[in-house]
């Protein structure tokens, strides 16, 4: 608990411009994490669809989805 209090006290002692920058960095980091989760979900969904195309022998859709997959993993 003591470290949490000292962190809070330190935050209050920061000049407002530094505090704004810190909040901004936290917002950017949170957005990056969410973006990464979204990309991973898209990749996983594409893999499932690509596997389905392979199972069904759907070459046209396989090629289309494979292209999207390659673009996402770059």
C-alpha positions in Angstrom: 0.0 0.0 0.0 2.8 2.4 0.8 4.2 2.2 -2.7 0.7 3.0 -4.2 0.4 6.0 -2.0 3.8 7.3 -2.9 3.0 6.8 -6.6 -0.2 8.8 -6.2 1.6 11.5 -4.3 4.3 11.6 -7.0 1.6 11.9 -9.7 0.1 14.9 -7.9 3.4 16.6 -7.7 4.1 16.4 -11.5 3.6 19.6 -13.5 0.4 19.4 -15.5 2.2 19.2 -18.9 4.1 16.1 -17.7 0.9 14.6 -16.3 -0.9 15.2 -19.7 2.0 13.5 -21.5 1.8 10.5 -19.2 -1.9 10.1 -19.7 -1.4 10.5 -23.4 1.2 7.7 -23.4 -1.1 5.4 -21.5 -3.9 6.1 -23.9 -1.6 5.3 -26.9 -0.4 2.1 -25.2 -3.9 1.0 -24.5 -4.9 1.6 -28.2 -1.8 -0.3 -29.3 -2.9 -3.3 -27.2 -6.4 -3.2 -28.5 -5.2 -2.9 -32.1 -2.9 -6.0 -31.6 -5.8 -8.0 -30.2 -7.9 -7.0 -33.2 -5.2 -8.0 -35.7 -4.7 -11.3 -34.0 -8.4 -12.0 -34.1 -8.5 -11.2 -37.8 -5.5 -13.5 -38.4 -7.1 -16.3 -36.5 -10.4 -16.0 -38.3 -8.6 -15.9 -41.7 -6.7 -19.1 -40.7 -10.0 -20.9 -40.0 -11.5 -19.7 -43.3 -8.3 -20.7 -45.2 -8.5 -24.2 -43.6 -12.1 -24.5 -44.5 -11.3 -23.6 -48.1 -8.6 -26.2 -48.2 -10.9 -28.9 -46.8 -13.6 -28.0 -49.4 -11.2 -27.5 -52.3 -12.3 -23.9 -52.9 -9.2 -22.6 -54.7 -10.6 -19.2 -55.7 -11.5 -18.2 -52.1 -8.3 -19.8 -50.8 -6.2 -17.5 -53.0 -8.2 -14.5 -52.0 -8.0 -15.2 -48.3 -4.3 -16.1 -48.5 -3.5 -12.8 -50.0 -5.3 -11.0 -47.1 -3.5 -13.2 -44.6 -0.1 -12.4 -46.1 -0.9 -8.6 -45.9 -1.9 -8.9 -42.3 1.2 -10.7 -41.1 3.6 -8.3 -42.7 
